[in-house]
Amino acid sequence: TSIEKKVYEELKVRGLLFETQKLINGRFIVDAYIPSLNLIIEADGDYWHSLPKSLKKDKAENAYLTKCGYNLLRLSETEINNDSFKKKLPN
């Protein structure tokens, strides 16, 4: 999606090596994974991720990934589009 591409571009600018659309333990496909930081980044569209079904799935995904030891960063479409997400990313 366009918001994912914007996050990927910023990760490239920062020189971070990452994988896109990575399947984690055969259960979840994540938007970006930075192996050196064990960090998963999800770019959440405002409409889709505000739906009750999506909120429930996101909550379950967050709990599972955290339990598996991953660091997790969820970014909203709004903060990606207004560039405030850049403050949350690692350098």
PDB file of N, CA, C and O in Angstrom:
ATOM      1  N   THR A   1       0.842  -1.194   0.000  1.00  0.00           N
ATOM      2  CA  THR A   1       0.000   0.000   0.000  1.00  0.00           C
ATOM      3  C   THR A   1       0.881   1.249   0.000  1.00  0.00           C
ATOM      4  O   THR A   1       2.091   1.161   0.209  1.00  0.00           O
ATOM      5  N   SER A   2       0.281   2.386  -0.230  1.00  0.00           N
ATOM      6  CA  SER A   2       1.058   3.627  -0.285  1.00  0.00           C
ATOM      7  C   SER A   2       1.686   3.964   1.065  1.00  0.00           C
ATOM      8  O   SER A   2       2.798   4.489   1.116  1.00  0.00           O
ATOM      9  N   ILE A   3       0.982   3.665   2.160  1.00  0.00           N
ATOM     10  CA  ILE A   3       1.580   3.984   3.462  1.00  0.00           C
ATOM     11  C   ILE A   3       2.732   3.036   3.780  1.00  0.00           C
ATOM     12  O   ILE A   3       3.715   3.443   4.400  1.00  0.00           O
ATOM     13  N   GLU A   4       2.623   1.784   3.365  1.00  0.00           N
ATOM     14  CA  GLU A   4       3.734   0.851   3.559  1.00  0.00           C
ATOM     15  C   GLU A   4       4.948   1.335   2.775  1.00  0.00           C
ATOM     16  O   GLU A   4       6.066   1.329   3.289  1.00  0.00           O
ATOM     17  N   LYS A   5       4.728   1.751   1.535  1.00  0.00           N
ATOM     18  CA  LYS A   5       5.838   2.227   0.702  1.00  0.00           C
ATOM     19  C   LYS A   5       6.543   3.419   1.338  1.00  0.00           C
ATOM     20  O   LYS A   5       7.766   3.538   1.261  1.00  0.00           O
ATOM     21  N   LYS A   6       5.783   4.285   1.954  1.00  0.00           N
ATOM     22  CA  LYS A   6       6.368   5.457   2.613  1.00  0.00           C
ATOM     23  C   LYS A   6       7.252   5.029   3.793  1.00  0.00           C
ATOM     24  O   LYS A   6       8.329   5.588   4.002  1.00  0.00           O
ATOM     25  N   VAL A   7       6.794   4.045   4.552  1.00  0.00           N
ATOM     26  CA  VAL A   7       7.598   3.519   5.663  1.00  0.00           C
ATOM     27  C   VAL A   7       8.857   2.845   5.114  1.00  0.00           C
ATOM     28  O   VAL A   7       9.950   3.059   5.639  1.00  0.00           O
ATOM     29  N   TYR A   8       8.715   2.036   4.068  1.00  0.00           N
ATOM     30  CA  TYR A   8       9.874   1.352   3.481  1.00  0.00           C
ATOM     31  C   TYR A   8      10.918   2.359   3.006  1.00  0.00           C
ATOM     32  O   TYR A   8      12.116   2.171   3.222  1.00  0.00           O
ATOM     33  N   GLU A   9      10.460   3.418   2.363  1.00  0.00           N
ATOM     34  CA  GLU A   9      11.395   4.441   1.872  1.00  0.00           C
ATOM     35  C   GLU A   9      12.173   5.075   3.023  1.00  0.00           C
ATOM     36  O   GLU A   9      13.377   5.306   2.911  1.00  0.00           O
ATOM     37  N   GLU A  10      11.486   5.354   4.121  1.00  0.00           N
ATOM     38  CA  GLU A  10      12.164   5.960   5.272  1.00  0.00           C
ATOM     39  C   GLU A  10      13.163   4.986   5.891  1.00  0.00           C
ATOM     40  O   GLU A  10      14.242   5.402   6.314  1.00  0.00           O
ATOM     41  N   LEU A  11      12.827   3.718   5.951  1.00  0.00           N
ATOM     42  CA  LEU A  11      13.764   2.718   6.479  1.00  0.00           C
ATOM     43  C   LEU A  11      15.012   2.646   5.596  1.00  0.00           C
ATOM     44  O   LEU A  11      16.128   2.521   6.101  1.00  0.00           O
ATOM     45  N   LYS A  12      14.821   2.726   4.276  1.00  0.00           N
ATOM     46  CA  LYS A  12      15.961   2.724   3.345  1.00  0.00           C
ATOM     47  C   LYS A  12      16.844   3.944   3.570  1.00  0.00           C
ATOM     48  O   LYS A  12      18.069   3.826   3.609  1.00  0.00           O
ATOM     49  N   VAL A  13      16.226   5.120   3.718  1.00  0.00           N
ATOM     50  CA  VAL A  13      16.974   6.362   3.955  1.00  0.00           C
ATOM     51  C   VAL A  13      17.848   6.217   5.205  1.00  0.00           C
ATOM     52  O   VAL A  13      18.968   6.726   5.251  1.00  0.00           O
ATOM     53  N   ARG A  14      17.327   5.524   6.210  1.00  0.00           N
ATOM     54  CA  ARG A  14      18.070   5.340   7.465  1.00  0.00           C
ATOM     55  C   ARG A  14      19.097   4.219   7.388  1.00  0.00           C
ATOM     56  O   ARG A  14      19.841   3.984   8.341  1.00  0.00           O
ATOM     57  N   GLY A  15      19.135   3.531   6.257  1.00  0.00           N
ATOM     58  CA  GLY A  15      20.119   2.462   6.065  1.00  0.00           C
ATOM     59  C   GLY A  15      19.804   1.195   6.837  1.00  0.00           C
ATOM     60  O   GLY A  15      20.700   0.397   7.112  1.00  0.00           O
ATOM     61  N   LEU A  16      18.538   1.002   7.189  1.00  0.00           N
ATOM     62  CA  LEU A  16      18.146  -0.195   7.933  1.00  0.00           C
ATOM     63  C   LEU A  16      17.814  -1.322   6.958  1.00  0.00           C
ATOM     64  O   LEU A  16      17.089  -1.119   5.984  1.00  0.00           O
ATOM     65  N   LEU A  17      18.348  -2.501   7.228  1.00  0.00           N
ATOM     66  CA  LEU A  17      18.029  -3.669   6.410  1.00  0.00           C
ATOM     67  C   LEU A  17      16.740  -4.273   6.935  1.00  0.00           C
ATOM     68  O   LEU A  17      16.611  -4.524   8.133  1.00  0.00           O
ATOM     69  N   PHE A  18      15.787  -4.507   6.047  1.00  0.00           N
ATOM     70  CA  PHE A  18      14.494  -5.016   6.481  1.00  0.00           C
ATOM     71  C   PHE A  18      13.892  -5.925   5.424  1.00  0.00           C
ATOM     72  O   PHE A  18      14.290  -5.909   4.259  1.00  0.00           O
ATOM     73  N   GLU A  19      12.928  -6.715   5.859  1.00  0.00           N
ATOM     74  CA  GLU A  19      12.189  -7.597   4.968  1.00  0.00           C
ATOM     75  C   GLU A  19      10.750  -7.096   4.923  1.00  0.00           C
ATOM     76  O   GLU A  19      10.216  -6.629   5.929  1.00  0.00           O
ATOM     77  N   THR A  20      10.124  -7.195   3.750  1.00  0.00           N
ATOM     78  CA  THR A  20       8.730  -6.772   3.622  1.00  0.00           C
ATOM     79  C   THR A  20       7.828  -7.999   3.505  1.00  0.00           C
ATOM     80  O   THR A  20       8.242  -9.045   3.006  1.00  0.00           O
ATOM     81  N   GLN A  21       6.599  -7.851   3.971  1.00  0.00           N
ATOM     82  CA  GLN A  21       5.586  -8.908   3.882  1.00  0.00           C
ATOM     83  C   GLN A  21       6.139 -10.246   4.363  1.00  0.00           C
ATOM     84  O   GLN A  21       6.032 -11.264   3.679  1.00  0.00           O
ATOM     85  N   LYS A  22       6.733 -10.222   5.556  1.00  0.00           N
ATOM     86  CA  LYS A  22       7.356 -11.424   6.121  1.00  0.00           C
ATOM     87  C   LYS A  22       6.331 -12.269   6.874  1.00  0.00           C
ATOM     88  O   LYS A  22       5.551 -11.760   7.680  1.00  0.00           O
ATOM     89  N   LEU A  23       6.353 -13.554   6.595  1.00  0.00           N
ATOM     90  CA  LEU A  23       5.492 -14.494   7.306  1.00  0.00           C
ATOM     91  C   LEU A  23       6.173 -14.881   8.614  1.00  0.00           C
ATOM     92  O   LEU A  23       7.302 -15.372   8.618  1.00  0.00           O
ATOM     93  N   ILE A  24       5.477 -14.654   9.717  1.00  0.00           N
ATOM     94  CA  ILE A  24       6.024 -14.955  11.042  1.00  0.00           C
ATOM     95  C   ILE A  24       5.375 -16.231  11.567  1.00  0.00           C
ATOM     96  O   ILE A  24       4.161 -16.285  11.767  1.00  0.00           O
ATOM     97  N   ASN A  25       6.196 -17.257  11.788  1.00  0.00           N
ATOM     98  CA  ASN A  25       5.755 -18.536  12.368  1.00  0.00           C
ATOM     99  C   ASN A  25       4.530 -19.126  11.662  1.00  0.00           C
ATOM    100  O   ASN A  25       3.725 -19.816  12.288  1.00  0.00           O
ATOM    101  N   GLY A  26       4.390 -18.859  10.376  1.00  0.00           N
ATOM    102  CA  GLY A  26       3.278 -19.414   9.615  1.00  0.00           C
ATOM    103  C   GLY A  26       1.922 -18.858  10.005  1.00  0.00           C
ATOM    104  O   GLY A  26       0.892 -19.394   9.596  1.00  0.00           O
ATOM    105  N   ARG A  27       1.906 -17.769  10.807  1.00  0.00           N
ATOM    106  CA  ARG A  27       0.629 -17.265  11.334  1.00  0.00           C
ATOM    107  C   ARG A  27       0.252 -15.871  10.869  1.00  0.00           C
ATOM    108  O   ARG A  27      -0.910 -15.612  10.555  1.00  0.00           O
ATOM    109  N   PHE A  28       1.233 -14.965  10.824  1.00  0.00           N
ATOM    110  CA  PHE A  28       0.930 -13.578  10.491  1.00  0.00           C
ATOM    111  C   PHE A  28       1.906 -13.067   9.437  1.00  0.00           C
ATOM    112  O   PHE A  28       3.101 -13.359   9.495  1.00  0.00           O
ATOM    113  N   ILE A  29       1.400 -12.313   8.488  1.00  0.00           N
ATOM    114  CA  ILE A  29       2.261 -11.621   7.530  1.00  0.00           C
ATOM    115  C   ILE A  29       2.372 -10.184   8.021  1.00  0.00           C
ATOM    116  O   ILE A  29       1.367  -9.489   8.169  1.00  0.00           O
ATOM    117  N   VAL A  30       3.597  -9.747   8.269  1.00  0.00           N
ATOM    118  CA  VAL A  30       3.817  -8.398   8.789  1.00  0.00           C
ATOM    119  C   VAL A  30       4.357  -7.498   7.685  1.00  0.00           C
ATOM    120  O   VAL A  30       4.975  -7.965   6.728  1.00  0.00           O
ATOM    121  N   ASP A  31       4.112  -6.200   7.836  1.00  0.00           N
ATOM    122  CA  ASP A  31       4.491  -5.251   6.791  1.00  0.00           C
ATOM    123  C   ASP A  31       6.002  -5.116   6.641  1.00  0.00           C
ATOM    124  O   ASP A  31       6.521  -5.090   5.525  1.00  0.00           O
ATOM    125  N   ALA A  32       6.706  -5.030   7.769  1.00  0.00           N
ATOM    126  CA  ALA A  32       8.168  -4.899   7.718  1.00  0.00           C
ATOM    127  C   ALA A  32       8.777  -5.562   8.944  1.00  0.00           C
ATOM    128  O   ALA A  32       8.223  -5.506  10.042  1.00  0.00           O
ATOM    129  N   TYR A  33       9.924  -6.190   8.734  1.00  0.00           N
ATOM    130  CA  TYR A  33      10.665  -6.817   9.828  1.00  0.00           C
ATOM    131  C   TYR A  33      12.122  -6.407   9.715  1.00  0.00           C
ATOM    132  O   TYR A  33      12.737  -6.562   8.660  1.00  0.00           O
ATOM    133  N   ILE A  34      12.673  -5.884  10.802  1.00  0.00           N
ATOM    134  CA  ILE A  34      14.077  -5.483  10.854  1.00  0.00           C
ATOM    135  C   ILE A  34      14.812  -6.505  11.736  1.00  0.00           C
ATOM    136  O   ILE A  34      14.755  -6.417  12.963  1.00  0.00           O
ATOM    137  N   PRO A  35      15.499  -7.470  11.115  1.00  0.00           N
ATOM    138  CA  PRO A  35      16.131  -8.544  11.884  1.00  0.00           C
ATOM    139  C   PRO A  35      17.119  -8.055  12.945  1.00  0.00           C
ATOM    140  O   PRO A  35      17.150  -8.595  14.051  1.00  0.00           O
ATOM    141  N   SER A  36      17.919  -7.046  12.625  1.00  0.00           N
ATOM    142  CA  SER A  36      18.946  -6.594  13.571  1.00  0.00           C
ATOM    143  C   SER A  36      18.350  -6.044  14.864  1.00  0.00           C
ATOM    144  O   SER A  36      19.019  -6.020  15.897  1.00  0.00           O
ATOM    145  N   LEU A  37      17.105  -5.605  14.811  1.00  0.00           N
ATOM    146  CA  LEU A  37      16.432  -5.049  15.997  1.00  0.00           C
ATOM    147  C   LEU A  37      15.303  -5.955  16.482  1.00  0.00           C
ATOM    148  O   LEU A  37      14.624  -5.641  17.459  1.00  0.00           O
ATOM    149  N   ASN A  38      15.106  -7.086  15.791  1.00  0.00           N
ATOM    150  CA  ASN A  38      13.981  -7.979  16.086  1.00  0.00           C
ATOM    151  C   ASN A  38      12.676  -7.186  16.151  1.00  0.00           C
ATOM    152  O   ASN A  38      11.827  -7.421  17.011  1.00  0.00           O
ATOM    153  N   LEU A  39      12.540  -6.239  15.216  1.00  0.00           N
ATOM    154  CA  LEU A  39      11.432  -5.289  15.233  1.00  0.00           C
ATOM    155  C   LEU A  39      10.475  -5.518  14.067  1.00  0.00           C
ATOM    156  O   LEU A  39      10.879  -5.587  12.906  1.00  0.00           O
ATOM    157  N   ILE A  40       9.210  -5.632  14.412  1.00  0.00           N
ATOM    158  CA  ILE A  40       8.140  -5.718  13.424  1.00  0.00           C
ATOM    159  C   ILE A  40       7.461  -4.360  13.360  1.00  0.00           C
ATOM    160  O   ILE A  40       7.141  -3.764  14.389  1.00  0.00           O
ATOM    161  N   ILE A  41       7.243  -3.877  12.142  1.00  0.00           N
ATOM    162  CA  ILE A  41       6.528  -2.618  11.950  1.00  0.00           C
ATOM    163  C   ILE A  41       5.268  -2.906  11.136  1.00  0.00           C
ATOM    164  O   ILE A  41       5.324  -3.529  10.076  1.00  0.00           O
ATOM    165  N   GLU A  42       4.139  -2.445  11.651  1.00  0.00           N
ATOM    166  CA  GLU A  42       2.867  -2.575  10.946  1.00  0.00           C
ATOM    167  C   GLU A  42       2.361  -1.183  10.591  1.00  0.00           C
ATOM    168  O   GLU A  42       2.315  -0.296  11.444  1.00  0.00           O
ATOM    169  N   ALA A  43       1.983  -0.996   9.336  1.00  0.00           N
ATOM    170  CA  ALA A  43       1.405   0.264   8.862  1.00  0.00           C
ATOM    171  C   ALA A  43      -0.099   0.054   8.738  1.00  0.00           C
ATOM    172  O   ALA A  43      -0.568  -0.630   7.828  1.00  0.00           O
ATOM    173  N   ASP A  44      -0.843   0.643   9.655  1.00  0.00           N
ATOM    174  CA  ASP A  44      -2.276   0.393   9.762  1.00  0.00           C
ATOM    175  C   ASP A  44      -3.104   1.496   9.102  1.00  0.00           C
ATOM    176  O   ASP A  44      -3.054   2.655   9.515  1.00  0.00           O
ATOM    177  N   GLY A  45      -3.857   1.124   8.081  1.00  0.00           N
ATOM    178  CA  GLY A  45      -4.788   2.063   7.460  1.00  0.00           C
ATOM    179  C   GLY A  45      -5.864   2.453   8.465  1.00  0.00           C
ATOM    180  O   GLY A  45      -6.385   1.600   9.184  1.00  0.00           O
ATOM    181  N   ASP A  46      -6.195   3.732   8.515  1.00  0.00           N
ATOM    182  CA  ASP A  46      -7.137   4.234   9.519  1.00  0.00           C
ATOM    183  C   ASP A  46      -8.515   3.583   9.414  1.00  0.00           C
ATOM    184  O   ASP A  46      -9.093   3.204  10.433  1.00  0.00           O
ATOM    185  N   TYR A  47      -9.046   3.448   8.210  1.00  0.00           N
ATOM    186  CA  TYR A  47     -10.384   2.874   8.073  1.00  0.00           C
ATOM    187  C   TYR A  47     -10.387   1.396   8.456  1.00  0.00           C
ATOM    188  O   TYR A  47     -11.124   0.978   9.348  1.00  0.00           O
ATOM    189  N   TRP A  48      -9.572   0.626   7.785  1.00  0.00           N
ATOM    190  CA  TRP A  48      -9.573  -0.825   7.972  1.00  0.00           C
ATOM    191  C   TRP A  48      -9.285  -1.205   9.425  1.00  0.00           C
ATOM    192  O   TRP A  48      -9.954  -2.073   9.985  1.00  0.00           O
ATOM    193  N   HIS A  49      -8.314  -0.571  10.020  1.00  0.00           N
ATOM    194  CA  HIS A  49      -7.896  -0.963  11.377  1.00  0.00           C
ATOM    195  C   HIS A  49      -8.753  -0.345  12.475  1.00  0.00           C
ATOM    196  O   HIS A  49      -8.452  -0.507  13.657  1.00  0.00           O
ATOM    197  N   SER A  50      -9.826   0.368  12.093  1.00  0.00           N
ATOM    198  CA  SER A  50     -10.772   0.856  13.096  1.00  0.00           C
ATOM    199  C   SER A  50     -12.005  -0.046  13.179  1.00  0.00           C
ATOM    200  O   SER A  50     -12.847   0.138  14.058  1.00  0.00           O
ATOM    201  N   LEU A  51     -12.113  -1.010  12.278  1.00  0.00           N
ATOM    202  CA  LEU A  51     -13.257  -1.925  12.291  1.00  0.00           C
ATOM    203  C   LEU A  51     -13.125  -2.916  13.442  1.00  0.00           C
ATOM    204  O   LEU A  51     -12.020  -3.371  13.735  1.00  0.00           O
ATOM    205  N   PRO A  52     -14.246  -3.263  14.108  1.00  0.00           N
ATOM    206  CA  PRO A  52     -14.192  -4.177  15.264  1.00  0.00           C
ATOM    207  C   PRO A  52     -13.450  -5.487  14.975  1.00  0.00           C
ATOM    208  O   PRO A  52     -12.659  -5.943  15.801  1.00  0.00           O
ATOM    209  N   LYS A  53     -13.700  -6.091  13.815  1.00  0.00           N
ATOM    210  CA  LYS A  53     -13.030  -7.352  13.453  1.00  0.00           C
ATOM    211  C   LYS A  53     -11.514  -7.152  13.376  1.00  0.00           C
ATOM    212  O   LYS A  53     -10.747  -7.994  13.845  1.00  0.00           O
ATOM    213  N   SER A  54     -11.091  -6.042  12.788  1.00  0.00           N
ATOM    214  CA  SER A  54      -9.656  -5.763  12.654  1.00  0.00           C
ATOM    215  C   SER A  54      -9.022  -5.437  14.007  1.00  0.00           C
ATOM    216  O   SER A  54      -7.895  -5.848  14.282  1.00  0.00           O
ATOM    217  N   LEU A  55      -9.742  -4.704  14.844  1.00  0.00           N
ATOM    218  CA  LEU A  55      -9.223  -4.384  16.180  1.00  0.00           C
ATOM    219  C   LEU A  55      -8.961  -5.662  16.961  1.00  0.00           C
ATOM    220  O   LEU A  55      -7.940  -5.783  17.637  1.00  0.00           O
ATOM    221  N   LYS A  56      -9.878  -6.609  16.869  1.00  0.00           N
ATOM    222  CA  LYS A  56      -9.734  -7.891  17.570  1.00  0.00           C
ATOM    223  C   LYS A  56      -8.534  -8.672  17.030  1.00  0.00           C
ATOM    224  O   LYS A  56      -7.745  -9.223  17.797  1.00  0.00           O
ATOM    225  N   LYS A  57      -8.406  -8.713  15.699  1.00  0.00           N
ATOM    226  CA  LYS A  57      -7.279  -9.423  15.072  1.00  0.00           C
ATOM    227  C   LYS A  57      -5.955  -8.761  15.438  1.00  0.00           C
ATOM    228  O   LYS A  57      -4.984  -9.450  15.754  1.00  0.00           O
ATOM    229  N   ASP A  58      -5.907  -7.423  15.397  1.00  0.00           N
ATOM    230  CA  ASP A  58      -4.677  -6.699  15.736  1.00  0.00           C
ATOM    231  C   ASP A  58      -4.271  -6.973  17.183  1.00  0.00           C
ATOM    232  O   ASP A  58      -3.091  -7.160  17.478  1.00  0.00           O
ATOM    233  N   LYS A  59      -5.249  -6.996  18.077  1.00  0.00           N
ATOM    234  CA  LYS A  59      -4.961  -7.243  19.493  1.00  0.00           C
ATOM    235  C   LYS A  59      -4.371  -8.646  19.677  1.00  0.00           C
ATOM    236  O   LYS A  59      -3.404  -8.822  20.418  1.00  0.00           O
ATOM    237  N   ALA A  60      -4.949  -9.632  19.010  1.00  0.00           N
ATOM    238  CA  ALA A  60      -4.438 -11.004  19.081  1.00  0.00           C
ATOM    239  C   ALA A  60      -3.041 -11.097  18.477  1.00  0.00           C
ATOM    240  O   ALA A  60      -2.167 -11.774  19.019  1.00  0.00           O
ATOM    241  N   GLU A  61      -2.838 -10.418  17.359  1.00  0.00           N
ATOM    242  CA  GLU A  61      -1.522 -10.413  16.707  1.00  0.00           C
ATOM    243  C   GLU A  61      -0.481  -9.755  17.616  1.00  0.00           C
ATOM    244  O   GLU A  61       0.625 -10.274  17.770  1.00  0.00           O
ATOM    245  N   ASN A  62      -0.829  -8.629  18.209  1.00  0.00           N
ATOM    246  CA  ASN A  62       0.091  -7.942  19.129  1.00  0.00           C
ATOM    247  C   ASN A  62       0.505  -8.871  20.267  1.00  0.00           C
ATOM    248  O   ASN A  62       1.689  -8.986  20.585  1.00  0.00           O
ATOM    249  N   ALA A  63      -0.471  -9.526  20.873  1.00  0.00           N
ATOM    250  CA  ALA A  63      -0.193 -10.412  22.013  1.00  0.00           C
ATOM    251  C   ALA A  63       0.708 -11.574  21.596  1.00  0.00           C
ATOM    252  O   ALA A  63       1.655 -11.913  22.305  1.00  0.00           O
ATOM    253  N   TYR A  64       0.414 -12.179  20.454  1.00  0.00           N
ATOM    254  CA  TYR A  64       1.195 -13.314  19.973  1.00  0.00           C
ATOM    255  C   TYR A  64       2.636 -12.906  19.669  1.00  0.00           C
ATOM    256  O   TYR A  64       3.578 -13.557  20.121  1.00  0.00           O
ATOM    257  N   LEU A  65       2.803 -11.833  18.905  1.00  0.00           N
ATOM    258  CA  LEU A  65       4.145 -11.411  18.500  1.00  0.00           C
ATOM    259  C   LEU A  65       4.985 -10.986  19.703  1.00  0.00           C
ATOM    260  O   LEU A  65       6.183 -11.267  19.759  1.00  0.00           O
ATOM    261  N   THR A  66       4.362 -10.317  20.654  1.00  0.00           N
ATOM    262  CA  THR A  66       5.074  -9.902  21.866  1.00  0.00           C
ATOM    263  C   THR A  66       5.478 -11.136  22.678  1.00  0.00           C
ATOM    264  O   THR A  66       6.596 -11.208  23.187  1.00  0.00           O
ATOM    265  N   LYS A  67       4.569 -12.100  22.796  1.00  0.00           N
ATOM    266  CA  LYS A  67       4.860 -13.336  23.525  1.00  0.00           C
ATOM    267  C   LYS A  67       6.019 -14.098  22.879  1.00  0.00           C
ATOM    268  O   LYS A  67       6.810 -14.743  23.567  1.00  0.00           O
ATOM    269  N   CYS A  68       6.108 -14.013  21.556  1.00  0.00           N
ATOM    270  CA  CYS A  68       7.198 -14.681  20.823  1.00  0.00           C
ATOM    271  C   CYS A  68       8.518 -13.914  20.927  1.00  0.00           C
ATOM    272  O   CYS A  68       9.539 -14.370  20.413  1.00  0.00           O
ATOM    273  N   GLY A  69       8.504 -12.754  21.587  1.00  0.00           N
ATOM    274  CA  GLY A  69       9.735 -12.018  21.823  1.00  0.00           C
ATOM    275  C   GLY A  69      10.057 -10.929  20.814  1.00  0.00           C
ATOM    276  O   GLY A  69      11.141 -10.347  20.857  1.00  0.00           O
ATOM    277  N   TYR A  70       9.133 -10.647  19.911  1.00  0.00           N
ATOM    278  CA  TYR A  70       9.366  -9.586  18.930  1.00  0.00           C
ATOM    279  C   TYR A  70       9.071  -8.220  19.537  1.00  0.00           C
ATOM    280  O   TYR A  70       8.192  -8.075  20.387  1.00  0.00           O
ATOM    281  N   ASN A  71       9.820  -7.229  19.083  1.00  0.00           N
ATOM    282  CA  ASN A  71       9.476  -5.836  19.361  1.00  0.00           C
ATOM    283  C   ASN A  71       8.470  -5.443  18.289  1.00  0.00           C
ATOM    284  O   ASN A  71       8.583  -5.880  17.143  1.00  0.00           O
ATOM    285  N   LEU A  72       7.493  -4.628  18.647  1.00  0.00           N
ATOM    286  CA  LEU A  72       6.414  -4.305  17.721  1.00  0.00           C
ATOM    287  C   LEU A  72       6.140  -2.812  17.711  1.00  0.00           C
ATOM    288  O   LEU A  72       6.045  -2.169  18.756  1.00  0.00           O
ATOM    289  N   LEU A  73       6.014  -2.280  16.505  1.00  0.00           N
ATOM    290  CA  LEU A  73       5.683  -0.868  16.337  1.00  0.00           C
ATOM    291  C   LEU A  73       4.535  -0.775  15.345  1.00  0.00           C
ATOM    292  O   LEU A  73       4.677  -1.157  14.183  1.00  0.00           O
ATOM    293  N   ARG A  74       3.400  -0.266  15.804  1.00  0.00           N
ATOM    294  CA  ARG A  74       2.251  -0.044  14.928  1.00  0.00           C
ATOM    295  C   ARG A  74       2.171   1.435  14.606  1.00  0.00           C
ATOM    296  O   ARG A  74       2.202   2.282  15.498  1.00  0.00           O
ATOM    297  N   LEU A  75       2.069   1.733  13.324  1.00  0.00           N
ATOM    298  CA  LEU A  75       1.985   3.111  12.860  1.00  0.00           C
ATOM    299  C   LEU A  75       0.642   3.313  12.164  1.00  0.00           C
ATOM    300  O   LEU A  75       0.234   2.490  11.344  1.00  0.00           O
ATOM    301  N   SER A  76      -0.041   4.401  12.488  1.00  0.00           N
ATOM    302  CA  SER A  76      -1.337   4.681  11.858  1.00  0.00           C
ATOM    303  C   SER A  76      -1.132   5.413  10.537  1.00  0.00           C
ATOM    304  O   SER A  76      -0.112   6.064  10.311  1.00  0.00           O
ATOM    305  N   GLU A  77      -2.127   5.285   9.681  1.00  0.00           N
ATOM    306  CA  GLU A  77      -2.104   5.979   8.397  1.00  0.00           C
ATOM    307  C   GLU A  77      -1.928   7.484   8.592  1.00  0.00           C
ATOM    308  O   GLU A  77      -1.188   8.130   7.850  1.00  0.00           O
ATOM    309  N   THR A  78      -2.612   8.034   9.592  1.00  0.00           N
ATOM    310  CA  THR A  78      -2.527   9.474   9.854  1.00  0.00           C
ATOM    311  C   THR A  78      -1.101   9.887  10.180  1.00  0.00           C
ATOM    312  O   THR A  78      -0.597  10.855   9.611  1.00  0.00           O
ATOM    313  N   GLU A  79      -0.435   9.164  11.094  1.00  0.00           N
ATOM    314  CA  GLU A  79       0.928   9.568  11.462  1.00  0.00           C
ATOM    315  C   GLU A  79       1.936   9.299  10.353  1.00  0.00           C
ATOM    316  O   GLU A  79       2.964   9.972  10.281  1.00  0.00           O
ATOM    317  N   ILE A  80       1.660   8.332   9.491  1.00  0.00           N
ATOM    318  CA  ILE A  80       2.536   8.105   8.337  1.00  0.00           C
ATOM    319  C   ILE A  80       2.368   9.249   7.338  1.00  0.00           C
ATOM    320  O   ILE A  80       3.352   9.790   6.835  1.00  0.00           O
ATOM    321  N   ASN A  81       1.128   9.610   7.057  1.00  0.00           N
ATOM    322  CA  ASN A  81       0.876  10.666   6.075  1.00  0.00           C
ATOM    323  C   ASN A  81       1.332  12.047   6.533  1.00  0.00           C
ATOM    324  O   ASN A  81       1.690  12.881   5.702  1.00  0.00           O
ATOM    325  N   ASN A  82       1.326  12.304   7.850  1.00  0.00           N
ATOM    326  CA  ASN A  82       1.786  13.632   8.311  1.00  0.00           C
ATOM    327  C   ASN A  82       3.259  13.602   8.750  1.00  0.00           C
ATOM    328  O   ASN A  82       3.770  14.576   9.302  1.00  0.00           O
ATOM    329  N   ASP A  83       3.927  12.474   8.496  1.00  0.00           N
ATOM    330  CA  ASP A  83       5.368  12.288   8.766  1.00  0.00           C
ATOM    331  C   ASP A  83       5.749  12.232  10.241  1.00  0.00           C
ATOM    332  O   ASP A  83       6.939  12.159  10.551  1.00  0.00           O
ATOM    333  N   SER A  84       4.795  12.262  11.156  1.00  0.00           N
ATOM    334  CA  SER A  84       5.161  12.185  12.574  1.00  0.00           C
ATOM    335  C   SER A  84       5.687  10.789  12.940  1.00  0.00           C
ATOM    336  O   SER A  84       6.325  10.623  13.979  1.00  0.00           O
ATOM    337  N   PHE A  85       5.419   9.782  12.084  1.00  0.00           N
ATOM    338  CA  PHE A  85       5.912   8.426  12.354  1.00  0.00           C
ATOM    339  C   PHE A  85       7.431   8.370  12.379  1.00  0.00           C
ATOM    340  O   PHE A  85       8.003   7.486  13.017  1.00  0.00           O
ATOM    341  N   LYS A  86       8.089   9.291  11.700  1.00  0.00           N
ATOM    342  CA  LYS A  86       9.556   9.279  11.609  1.00  0.00           C
ATOM    343  C   LYS A  86      10.212   9.393  12.990  1.00  0.00           C
ATOM    344  O   LYS A  86      11.320   8.898  13.196  1.00  0.00           O
ATOM    345  N   LYS A  87       9.529  10.042  13.929  1.00  0.00           N
ATOM    346  CA  LYS A  87      10.070  10.182  15.289  1.00  0.00           C
ATOM    347  C   LYS A  87      10.053   8.866  16.040  1.00  0.00           C
ATOM    348  O   LYS A  87      10.800   8.693  17.003  1.00  0.00           O
ATOM    349  N   LYS A  88       9.213   7.937  15.615  1.00  0.00           N
ATOM    350  CA  LYS A  88       9.074   6.644  16.306  1.00  0.00           C
ATOM    351  C   LYS A  88      10.042   5.582  15.780  1.00  0.00           C
ATOM    352  O   LYS A  88      10.287   4.574  16.442  1.00  0.00           O
ATOM    353  N   LEU A  89      10.585   5.817  14.590  1.00  0.00           N
ATOM    354  CA  LEU A  89      11.461   4.810  13.979  1.00  0.00           C
ATOM    355  C   LEU A  89      12.860   4.840  14.566  1.00  0.00           C
ATOM    356  O   LEU A  89      13.342   5.891  14.990  1.00  0.00           O
ATOM    357  N   PRO A  90      13.517   3.668  14.591  1.00  0.00           N
ATOM    358  CA  PRO A  90      14.918   3.653  15.027  1.00  0.00           C
ATOM    359  C   PRO A  90      15.810   4.343  14.010  1.00  0.00           C
ATOM    360  O   PRO A  90      15.476   4.415  12.828  1.00  0.00           O
ATOM    361  N   ASN A  91      16.938   4.847  14.470  1.00  0.00           N
ATOM    362  CA  ASN A  91      17.892   5.497  13.562  1.00  0.00           C
ATOM    363  C   ASN A  91      18.845   4.504  12.940  1.00  0.00           C
ATOM    364  O   ASN A  91      19.709   4.889  12.152  1.00  0.00           O
TER     365      ASN A  91
END
